Every structure is written in structure tokens, then in C-alpha cells.
């Protein structure tokens, strides 16, 4: 899932310091799971912002609303009136959801309430760790399910560097060396011979190196409602 954390209250308040009507818009998916931007967090942030405003000039009205997903038009449209009625929207969604607001409502003013961190999973209560870098050319098949792109500090694809020691990364003694984990797993599964296999160079152009990504599924495309195919024009009686 996408993992994010809430920005400091002081930073958020600075972003809306000149606004009178503010909407805190929560998102009910990934950021809810990591306790950063769901209904509860939106309500608490809105209350904190109202209190902070009252302690200063008291001139800011703060409402809150949470929708299922900010990254899809159908859910954003359900909040259209609230978004259009606000001087500024504080988005408690990942960077995707935050940008979706201004794409759907170009006249809206939006500021992010979260810092989007990574794709990860909860390893224990209150702890989330990165597991995927969204590189567009997955190599998990060759590393027995452990991602060297996201879990190795240098994203090495050909084994550990010279800085690895006692199974730990040179970056931090609290960080496991990804390649140490990979080799251990391969050994356990009897796959160490895979380390001798040669592979084609990784296609980094599928990641950010190739610019903003885009996926088009031709089988899912459909004509927007109300549009008529050129070949059908003038075919009526």
C-alpha cells in the first residue's frame, strides 16, 4: 500500500494562513490503513486547526469530509460542493489523490496535508516498511521475492556491495542488507545456483527514468457519455 505521514500542524497552518474557509479532505484507503489521513485523522486535524485559529485571530472556519478514494473522479465528484465552497482544500491523501483534486477541479486551491513516503507493508503494530519502488520492471522472480531495488540502499542488482557487514547495511546498523536476505533465502530454498544466471540489463526506462508512466488498456476504453463516433454521424432516420 502507499504509506504516508501527516505534515506538522505548524506547516499546515502556514499553508492556510490567509484563508477563511478551509476543507480538510480525508481519503478512505491506503492512508487510512497507515493512520495518516482517514476519517479519524481528518476530524482530529480539523479540530486542531480550529483550536489553533481561535488561539490566534479566530478568523478561519475549518470543515472536514472523508471520501472513499481521492484518486478517482466518481468519489471526488461526491465532494464537489465542499471542494468548490472552500478557499483551500487540505488533502489528506497521497500525492496522487492530492493532484487529482486540482485536475478534476482546476479552480480549486489545494495544499497537501501528508508527506507520501513509499509503497510498503505493516511489519508490526505501528511500523511500516518500504517493499516496492514501483520500478516498472519487476525482478522478484530472480531474487526469490525480495526486492533489491527498494530494500537495497543502492538498488544493486548483482549482489551485496563492499559495505555490507554481518548481514547489515553500511547506511545503518539497524538496516538489514537486502542481498544478505536474498542469499539467505536462496540458500534455504536450494536456489543459490540462480546467482550464477545472467540476465538482460534491467529496463530502467519503465521507471521514473523514462518520464511519467502511463498504462493504456485498449480493451477497457470506452466512449465518454454523450459522444458520438464519427462513423455514426447522420445515421439516424
C-alpha positions as CSV (number, residue, x, y, z in Angstrom):
1,X,0.0,0.0,0.0
2,X,1.0,3.7,-0.3
3,X,2.4,4.8,3.1
4,X,2.3,8.5,4.1
5,X,2.6,10.5,7.3
6,X,0.9,13.7,8.3
7,X,2.8,17.0,8.0
8,X,3.4,19.1,11.1
9,X,0.5,21.2,12.2
10,X,2.6,24.4,12.0
11,X,3.4,23.7,8.4
12,X,-0.3,23.1,7.5
13,X,-1.4,26.2,9.3
14,X,1.1,28.3,7.5
15,X,-0.3,27.0,4.2
16,X,-3.8,28.2,5.0
17,X,-2.8,31.4,7.0
18,X,-4.6,33.7,4.5
19,X,-7.8,31.6,4.0
20,X,-11.2,31.9,5.7
21,X,-12.9,28.7,4.7
22,X,-10.8,25.5,4.8
23,X,-11.8,21.9,4.0
24,X,-9.8,19.0,5.3
25,X,-10.4,16.2,2.9
26,X,-9.7,12.7,4.1
27,X,-9.1,9.6,2.0
28,X,-10.6,6.2,3.0
29,X,-8.0,3.8,1.5
30,X,-4.2,3.5,1.9
31,X,-3.7,6.5,4.2
32,X,-6.5,5.3,6.4
33,X,-4.7,2.0,6.9
34,X,-1.5,3.7,7.9
35,X,-3.4,6.1,10.2
36,X,-2.4,9.2,8.3
37,X,-5.4,10.5,6.5
38,X,-8.7,8.7,7.2
39,X,-11.9,9.9,8.8
40,X,-10.5,10.0,12.3
41,X,-7.4,11.8,11.2
42,X,-9.3,14.3,9.2
43,X,-11.6,15.0,12.2
44,X,-8.7,15.4,14.6
45,X,-6.7,17.7,12.2
46,X,-9.7,19.9,11.5
47,X,-10.3,20.3,15.3
48,X,-6.7,21.1,15.9
49,X,-6.7,23.7,13.1
50,X,-9.9,25.3,14.6
51,X,-8.3,25.5,18.0
52,X,-5.1,27.0,16.6
53,X,-7.1,29.5,14.6
54,X,-9.1,30.5,17.7
55,X,-5.9,31.0,19.7
56,X,-4.7,33.5,17.1
57,X,-7.3,35.6,15.2
58,X,-10.2,33.1,15.1
59,X,-10.9,34.0,11.5
60,X,-10.7,30.6,9.9
61,X,-13.6,28.1,9.5
62,X,-12.4,24.5,9.1
63,X,-14.7,21.7,8.0
64,X,-13.8,18.1,7.3
65,X,-15.0,15.4,5.0
66,X,-13.7,12.0,4.0
67,X,-14.4,10.2,0.8
68,X,-13.5,6.6,-0.2
69,X,-10.8,7.5,-2.7
70,X,-9.4,10.9,-3.8
71,X,-7.7,9.3,-6.8
72,X,-11.0,8.5,-8.7
73,X,-13.4,11.0,-10.3
74,X,-16.6,9.3,-9.1
75,X,-15.6,9.7,-5.4
76,X,-14.2,13.2,-5.9
77,X,-17.4,14.3,-7.5
78,X,-19.3,13.4,-4.4
79,X,-17.3,16.1,-2.6
80,X,-17.6,18.7,-5.4
81,X,-19.8,21.2,-3.5
82,X,-17.5,21.1,-0.4
83,X,-14.3,21.5,-2.5
84,X,-15.7,24.3,-4.6
85,X,-17.0,26.1,-1.5
86,X,-13.6,26.1,0.2
87,X,-10.9,28.8,-0.1
88,X,-8.4,26.0,0.2
89,X,-8.5,22.2,0.5
90,X,-6.1,20.4,2.8
91,X,-5.7,17.0,1.1
92,X,-5.1,14.1,3.5
93,X,-4.3,11.7,0.6
94,X,-1.2,10.5,-1.1
95,X,0.3,12.8,-3.7
96,X,-1.8,11.1,-6.3
97,X,-5.1,11.9,-4.6
98,X,-3.9,15.4,-3.9
99,X,-3.1,16.1,-7.5
100,X,-6.4,14.5,-8.6
101,X,-8.3,17.3,-6.8
102,X,-6.8,20.1,-9.0
103,X,-7.1,18.0,-12.2
104,X,-10.8,17.5,-11.5
105,X,-11.4,21.0,-10.2
106,X,-8.9,23.3,-11.8
107,X,-10.3,26.3,-9.9
108,X,-9.7,24.7,-6.5
109,X,-6.8,25.7,-4.3
110,X,-5.2,22.6,-2.7
111,X,-2.3,22.0,-0.2
112,X,-1.0,18.6,0.9
113,X,-1.5,17.6,4.5
114,X,0.6,14.5,4.1
115,X,4.1,13.5,3.0
116,X,3.9,10.4,0.8
117,X,6.8,8.1,1.7
118,X,6.7,4.8,-0.1
119,X,5.0,1.5,-1.1
120,X,5.2,-0.7,2.0
121,X,3.6,-3.0,4.4
122,X,3.0,-3.1,8.2
123,X,5.7,-5.4,9.7
124,X,4.3,-4.9,13.2
125,X,1.8,-2.7,15.1
126,X,2.7,0.9,14.3
127,X,5.6,0.1,11.9
128,X,5.5,0.3,8.1
129,X,8.5,-0.6,5.9
130,X,9.2,0.0,2.2
131,X,8.9,-3.0,0.0
132,X,8.5,-1.7,-3.5
133,X,9.9,1.1,-5.6
134,X,7.4,1.0,-8.4
135,X,10.2,0.5,-10.9
136,X,8.0,-0.9,-13.7
137,X,10.2,-3.9,-14.4
138,X,9.8,-6.3,-11.5
139,X,12.8,-8.6,-10.7
140,X,11.3,-10.5,-7.8
141,X,11.4,-13.7,-10.0
142,X,15.2,-13.6,-9.9
143,X,15.6,-12.7,-6.2
144,X,13.2,-15.2,-4.7
145,X,10.7,-12.5,-3.8
146,X,12.9,-9.9,-2.0
147,X,13.2,-6.6,-3.9
148,X,16.7,-5.3,-4.2
149,X,15.5,-2.1,-5.9
150,X,13.6,-0.8,-2.8
151,X,15.4,-2.7,0.0
152,X,19.0,-2.2,-1.0
153,X,20.2,1.4,-0.2
154,X,22.0,1.4,-3.6
155,X,19.4,-0.6,-5.5
156,X,22.1,-3.0,-6.6
157,X,21.0,-5.9,-8.8
158,X,24.2,-8.1,-8.8
159,X,24.8,-8.9,-5.1
160,X,26.0,-7.0,-2.0
161,X,28.5,-4.2,-2.0
162,X,31.6,-4.0,0.0
163,X,29.9,-2.0,2.7
164,X,27.7,-4.9,3.8
165,X,28.8,-6.4,7.2
166,X,27.4,-9.1,9.4
167,X,24.1,-9.0,7.4
168,X,23.7,-5.3,7.9
169,X,23.9,-2.3,5.5
170,X,26.6,0.3,5.9
171,X,24.0,3.0,5.9
172,X,22.7,1.9,9.3
173,X,23.3,-0.8,11.8
174,X,19.5,-1.1,12.1
175,X,19.1,-1.8,8.4
176,X,19.4,-5.4,7.1
177,X,21.4,-5.9,3.9
178,X,18.9,-6.8,1.2
179,X,21.3,-9.0,-0.6
180,X,22.2,-10.8,2.6
181,X,18.5,-11.6,2.9
182,X,18.3,-12.7,-0.7
183,X,21.2,-15.0,-0.4
184,X,20.0,-16.5,2.9
185,X,16.6,-17.2,1.3
186,X,18.1,-18.7,-1.9
187,X,20.3,-21.0,0.2
188,X,17.3,-22.1,2.3
189,X,15.3,-22.9,-0.9
190,X,18.2,-24.5,-2.6
191,X,18.4,-21.8,-5.3
192,X,21.9,-20.5,-4.8
193,X,22.8,-21.5,-8.4
194,X,20.5,-18.7,-9.5
195,X,23.2,-16.2,-8.6
196,X,25.2,-17.6,-11.5
197,X,22.5,-16.8,-14.0
198,X,23.0,-14.0,-16.5
199,X,20.1,-11.6,-17.1
200,X,19.4,-8.8,-19.6
201,X,20.1,-5.3,-18.3
202,X,17.1,-4.0,-16.3
203,X,14.8,-1.7,-18.2
204,X,15.0,1.4,-16.1
205,X,13.1,3.4,-18.7
206,X,9.9,1.7,-17.3
207,X,10.5,3.6,-14.0
208,X,10.9,7.3,-13.4
209,X,13.9,7.4,-15.7
210,X,11.6,7.2,-18.6
211,X,9.4,10.1,-17.5
212,X,5.9,9.9,-16.1
213,X,4.4,6.5,-16.5
214,X,1.2,5.7,-18.4
215,X,-0.7,2.4,-18.9
216,X,-3.4,2.1,-21.6
217,X,-5.8,-0.9,-21.7
218,X,-7.4,-0.8,-25.1
219,X,-9.9,-3.5,-24.0
220,X,-11.2,-1.2,-21.3
221,X,-11.5,2.0,-23.2
222,X,-15.0,3.3,-23.9
223,X,-16.6,6.4,-25.4
224,X,-17.4,9.1,-22.9
225,X,-21.1,9.5,-22.4
226,X,-22.7,11.8,-24.9
227,X,-20.0,11.5,-27.6
228,X,-20.9,10.0,-31.0
229,X,-18.5,8.1,-33.1
230,X,-17.7,9.9,-36.3
231,X,-18.8,6.9,-38.3
232,X,-22.2,7.1,-36.8
233,X,-23.0,10.7,-37.5
234,X,-26.0,11.3,-39.7
235,X,-27.2,7.6,-39.5
236,X,-30.5,8.4,-37.8
237,X,-33.8,8.4,-39.6
